[in-house]
Amino acid sequence: MIINLSPIRSDEELSVIKQGATLILNGEPFDFTNIGDGDTLPLGAIASTWFADAVIKTGDTIEVTLRLPLPANFSPEQAFPVPLLNVPDGVVQLPQPLPTSVVTVEMTQ
């Protein structure tokens, strides 16, 4: 699975767990098992605002684009995320924000 991230300014939190062809976003499962090779699931067919683009399957690879919320203390890794390739099953490690203390110090200077 390839997970592309599309950053948006938001204080919401996103947790992602991958289980085979299923992504669990904040506890809500999205099962892409029935997508065939070469098929595209249009964005409008996905009942979630966390998806930013269609889901595409090429060969054995499913490619999704998720919205990545950027908190006030967002990091460069969050603002300019790289695609997550060959994502294993389990909790997906998303880019993390800067420590709050770093943001506070920079804003007071």
C-alpha atoms as an extended CHARMM CRD file, in Angstrom:
* protein
*
       109  EXT
         1         1  MET       CA              0.0000000000        0.0000000000        0.0000000000  PROA      1               0.0000000000
         2         2  ILE       CA              1.0860000000        3.5330000000       -0.7710000000  PROA      2               0.0000000000
         3         3  ILE       CA             -0.2990000000        6.3100000000        1.4040000000  PROA      3               0.0000000000
         4         4  ASN       CA              0.0800000000        9.8360000000        0.0620000000  PROA      4               0.0000000000
         5         5  LEU       CA             -0.5350000000       12.6720000000        2.5000000000  PROA      5               0.0000000000
         6         6  SER       CA             -2.2150000000       15.9700000000        1.6270000000  PROA      6               0.0000000000
         7         7  PRO       CA             -1.6190000000       18.5220000000        4.4080000000  PROA      7               0.0000000000
         8         8  ILE       CA             -4.4360000000       20.8030000000        5.5770000000  PROA      8               0.0000000000
         9         9  ARG       CA             -4.4230000000       23.2390000000        8.4900000000  PROA      9               0.0000000000
        10        10  SER       CA             -6.6100000000       21.6500000000       11.1550000000  PROA      10              0.0000000000
        11        11  ASP       CA             -6.5410000000       20.8990000000       14.8730000000  PROA      11              0.0000000000
        12        12  GLU       CA             -8.2740000000       17.5490000000       14.2600000000  PROA      12              0.0000000000
        13        13  GLU       CA             -6.3000000000       14.3800000000       14.9000000000  PROA      13              0.0000000000
        14        14  LEU       CA             -5.9290000000       11.4410000000       12.5480000000  PROA      14              0.0000000000
        15        15  SER       CA             -5.0310000000        7.9100000000       13.5600000000  PROA      15              0.0000000000
        16        16  VAL       CA             -4.4580000000        5.3240000000       10.8390000000  PROA      16              0.0000000000
        17        17  ILE       CA             -4.2120000000        1.5560000000       11.1860000000  PROA      17              0.0000000000
        18        18  LYS       CA             -3.6130000000       -0.7300000000        8.2030000000  PROA      18              0.0000000000
        19        19  GLN       CA             -4.9160000000       -4.3070000000        8.1650000000  PROA      19              0.0000000000
        20        20  GLY       CA             -4.3220000000       -5.8530000000        4.7630000000  PROA      20              0.0000000000
        21        21  ALA       CA             -6.4420000000       -3.9150000000        2.2630000000  PROA      21              0.0000000000
        22        22  THR       CA             -8.3340000000       -2.1420000000        5.0620000000  PROA      22              0.0000000000
        23        23  LEU       CA             -7.5020000000        1.2490000000        6.5250000000  PROA      23              0.0000000000
        24        24  ILE       CA             -8.9910000000        2.1970000000        9.8760000000  PROA      24              0.0000000000
        25        25  LEU       CA             -9.1800000000        5.9740000000       10.2150000000  PROA      25              0.0000000000
        26        26  ASN       CA            -10.0210000000        7.2050000000       13.7150000000  PROA      26              0.0000000000
        27        27  GLY       CA            -11.7360000000        3.8760000000       14.3710000000  PROA      27              0.0000000000
        28        28  GLU       CA            -13.7450000000        3.7700000000       11.1070000000  PROA      28              0.0000000000
        29        29  PRO       CA            -12.7770000000        0.9230000000        8.7190000000  PROA      29              0.0000000000
        30        30  PHE       CA            -12.4860000000        1.3660000000        4.9470000000  PROA      30              0.0000000000
        31        31  ASP       CA            -12.1160000000       -1.9950000000        3.1810000000  PROA      31              0.0000000000
        32        32  PHE       CA            -10.5740000000       -1.8760000000       -0.3020000000  PROA      32              0.0000000000
        33        33  THR       CA            -10.4140000000       -5.6680000000       -0.7710000000  PROA      33              0.0000000000
        34        34  ASN       CA            -12.9060000000       -5.6750000000       -3.6640000000  PROA      34              0.0000000000
        35        35  ILE       CA            -11.0380000000       -3.1420000000       -5.8060000000  PROA      35              0.0000000000
        36        36  GLY       CA             -9.6750000000       -4.9840000000       -8.8350000000  PROA      36              0.0000000000
        37        37  ASP       CA             -6.3490000000       -4.5080000000      -10.5900000000  PROA      37              0.0000000000
        38        38  GLY       CA             -6.4960000000       -1.3050000000      -12.6380000000  PROA      38              0.0000000000
        39        39  ASP       CA             -9.6620000000       -0.0930000000      -10.9200000000  PROA      39              0.0000000000
        40        40  THR       CA            -10.2080000000        3.3700000000       -9.4690000000  PROA      40              0.0000000000
        41        41  LEU       CA            -12.6180000000        4.1030000000       -6.6430000000  PROA      41              0.0000000000
        42        42  PRO       CA            -13.6960000000        7.7310000000       -7.1450000000  PROA      42              0.0000000000
        43        43  LEU       CA            -13.3540000000       10.1240000000       -4.2380000000  PROA      43              0.0000000000
        44        44  GLY       CA            -17.1220000000       10.7150000000       -4.2940000000  PROA      44              0.0000000000
        45        45  ALA       CA            -17.7300000000        7.0190000000       -3.5790000000  PROA      45              0.0000000000
        46        46  ILE       CA            -15.8380000000        7.2060000000       -0.2740000000  PROA      46              0.0000000000
        47        47  ALA       CA            -17.9340000000        8.4330000000        2.6520000000  PROA      47              0.0000000000
        48        48  SER       CA            -15.1450000000       10.2000000000        4.5140000000  PROA      48              0.0000000000
        49        49  THR       CA            -13.5660000000       13.6330000000        4.4950000000  PROA      49              0.0000000000
        50        50  TRP       CA            -10.1740000000       12.1050000000        5.3530000000  PROA      50              0.0000000000
        51        51  PHE       CA             -9.6250000000       10.9950000000        1.7490000000  PROA      51              0.0000000000
        52        52  ALA       CA             -8.2500000000       13.6470000000       -0.6070000000  PROA      52              0.0000000000
        53        53  ASP       CA             -8.2880000000       11.7100000000       -3.8890000000  PROA      53              0.0000000000
        54        54  ALA       CA             -9.5250000000        8.5370000000       -5.5660000000  PROA      54              0.0000000000
        55        55  VAL       CA             -8.2190000000        5.1290000000       -4.4640000000  PROA      55              0.0000000000
        56        56  ILE       CA             -6.2900000000        3.3410000000       -7.2030000000  PROA      56              0.0000000000
        57        57  LYS       CA             -5.1880000000       -0.2880000000       -7.4370000000  PROA      57              0.0000000000
        58        58  THR       CA             -2.3090000000       -1.2450000000       -9.7120000000  PROA      58              0.0000000000
        59        59  GLY       CA             -1.2230000000       -4.8630000000       -9.5220000000  PROA      59              0.0000000000
        60        60  ASP       CA             -1.1310000000       -5.7310000000       -5.8320000000  PROA      60              0.0000000000
        61        61  THR       CA             -0.6380000000       -2.1160000000       -4.7540000000  PROA      61              0.0000000000
        62        62  ILE       CA             -3.4220000000        0.0720000000       -3.4070000000  PROA      62              0.0000000000
        63        63  GLU       CA             -2.7030000000        3.8070000000       -3.4600000000  PROA      63              0.0000000000
        64        64  VAL       CA             -4.6480000000        6.2540000000       -1.3050000000  PROA      64              0.0000000000
        65        65  THR       CA             -4.3090000000        9.9470000000       -0.5210000000  PROA      65              0.0000000000
        66        66  LEU       CA             -5.2990000000       11.0460000000        2.9690000000  PROA      66              0.0000000000
        67        67  ARG       CA             -5.6980000000       14.5340000000        4.3550000000  PROA      67              0.0000000000
        68        68  LEU       CA             -3.0560000000       15.1570000000        7.0030000000  PROA      68              0.0000000000
        69        69  PRO       CA             -4.1730000000       17.6720000000        9.6440000000  PROA      69              0.0000000000
        70        70  LEU       CA             -1.5570000000       20.3120000000       10.4540000000  PROA      70              0.0000000000
        71        71  PRO       CA             -1.7120000000       21.6590000000       14.0150000000  PROA      71              0.0000000000
        72        72  ALA       CA             -0.3730000000       25.1280000000       14.8940000000  PROA      72              0.0000000000
        73        73  ASN       CA              2.9830000000       23.5400000000       15.7670000000  PROA      73              0.0000000000
        74        74  PHE       CA              3.2880000000       21.5800000000       12.5020000000  PROA      74              0.0000000000
        75        75  SER       CA              6.6870000000       20.2630000000       11.4880000000  PROA      75              0.0000000000
        76        76  PRO       CA              8.3800000000       20.5040000000        8.0730000000  PROA      76              0.0000000000
        77        77  GLU       CA              7.7640000000       16.7450000000        7.7310000000  PROA      77              0.0000000000
        78        78  GLN       CA              4.0290000000       17.3770000000        8.1060000000  PROA      78              0.0000000000
        79        79  ALA       CA              3.9740000000       20.3960000000        5.7950000000  PROA      79              0.0000000000
        80        80  PHE       CA              5.9050000000       18.6000000000        3.0450000000  PROA      80              0.0000000000
        81        81  PRO       CA              5.1900000000       14.8870000000        3.5960000000  PROA      81              0.0000000000
        82        82  VAL       CA              6.7700000000       12.1520000000        1.5310000000  PROA      82              0.0000000000
        83        83  PRO       CA              4.6230000000        9.2300000000        0.3420000000  PROA      83              0.0000000000
        84        84  LEU       CA              4.5290000000        6.2740000000        2.7230000000  PROA      84              0.0000000000
        85        85  LEU       CA              5.5950000000        3.2650000000        0.6410000000  PROA      85              0.0000000000
        86        86  ASN       CA              5.0870000000       -0.4430000000        1.3640000000  PROA      86              0.0000000000
        87        87  VAL       CA              3.1230000000        0.3790000000        4.5100000000  PROA      87              0.0000000000
        88        88  PRO       CA              3.0770000000       -2.6800000000        6.7940000000  PROA      88              0.0000000000
        89        89  ASP       CA              0.0660000000       -3.8000000000        8.8160000000  PROA      89              0.0000000000
        90        90  GLY       CA             -0.3720000000       -2.0470000000       12.1410000000  PROA      90              0.0000000000
        91        91  VAL       CA             -0.3940000000        1.5510000000       13.3000000000  PROA      91              0.0000000000
        92        92  VAL       CA              0.7470000000        3.8460000000       10.4810000000  PROA      92              0.0000000000
        93        93  GLN       CA              3.4590000000        6.2470000000       11.6130000000  PROA      93              0.0000000000
        94        94  LEU       CA              2.4380000000        9.7080000000       10.4200000000  PROA      94              0.0000000000
        95        95  PRO       CA              4.7630000000       12.7290000000       10.5700000000  PROA      95              0.0000000000
        96        96  GLN       CA              4.6440000000       14.3260000000       14.0140000000  PROA      96              0.0000000000
        97        97  PRO       CA              4.3770000000       18.0160000000       14.9900000000  PROA      97              0.0000000000
        98        98  LEU       CA              7.1100000000       20.0490000000       16.6310000000  PROA      98              0.0000000000
        99        99  PRO       CA              7.1590000000       20.0570000000       20.4250000000  PROA      99              0.0000000000
       100       100  THR       CA              4.8530000000       22.7590000000       21.7580000000  PROA      100             0.0000000000
       101       101  SER       CA              7.7340000000       24.3890000000       23.6680000000  PROA      101             0.0000000000
       102       102  VAL       CA              9.6270000000       25.0440000000       20.3980000000  PROA      102             0.0000000000
       103       103  VAL       CA              6.6310000000       26.8690000000       18.9270000000  PROA      103             0.0000000000
       104       104  THR       CA              6.1270000000       28.9310000000       22.1000000000  PROA      104             0.0000000000
       105       105  VAL       CA              9.7800000000       30.0410000000       22.1690000000  PROA      105             0.0000000000
       106       106  GLU       CA              9.7640000000       31.0180000000       18.4850000000  PROA      106             0.0000000000
       107       107  MET       CA              6.5490000000       33.0230000000       18.8580000000  PROA      107             0.0000000000
       108       108  THR       CA              7.8420000000       34.9940000000       21.8700000000  PROA      108             0.0000000000
       109       109  GLN       CA             11.0880000000       36.0700000000       20.2000000000  PROA      109             0.0000000000
